[in-house]
Amino acid sequence: MNITQEKKDKIKSLTLQYINSDDILEKNKSINELKKYSKNEECKENMDNYLMYLRMQDDIKYLERNNTWNNIWIVTMTLFLIIIMIACIFSVGITHASAFYPALFLAVFLIYMYARFFPEIKITFTELKKKLYKFFQKKK
C-alpha cells in the first residue's frame, strides 16, 4: 500500500506548520494530526524522511553561513597582514637589516594563510567573478 501524494503533502504542510508556528494551540493541532498519520508505517517512514530532509537543510544553511564568516575572516586577516608587513618595512627604513625580520616573519605567515585557505579563496573569487559577469551582462 503506497501513500498518496496528497498524504505526503499534508504531512509536509503539518510539519512545517508545527516548526514555524509560535502559537501553542496551532502546534498541538498539527501534532495531533501528525499522530494520526504516524499510525501508518509508510506515512511514518515518509515523516521521518521529511524531518531528516529538513534537518539537512538547516545544517546546510548553517554551513553556508559558517563558510561566509570563514571567508570574511580569511580576507580580513590577509589584508591586515599585508598592511602590517608594509608598515614594518617603511617604519624602520629600508637600509636597516632589522626591518626585514618582522617583514620576513609576516611574509611566511601570509604564505601559510594563502596556502591554507587557497581553495576557499579561489571558490569565492570564482563566484564573485560569475556574479559580476552576470551583473554587467544584465546592464548591457
Summary of the structure (lengths in Angstrom):
residues: 140
radius of gyration: 27.1
end to end distance: 56.0
largest distance: 85.2
contacts: 326
relative contact order: 0.06
helix: 90%
strand: 0%
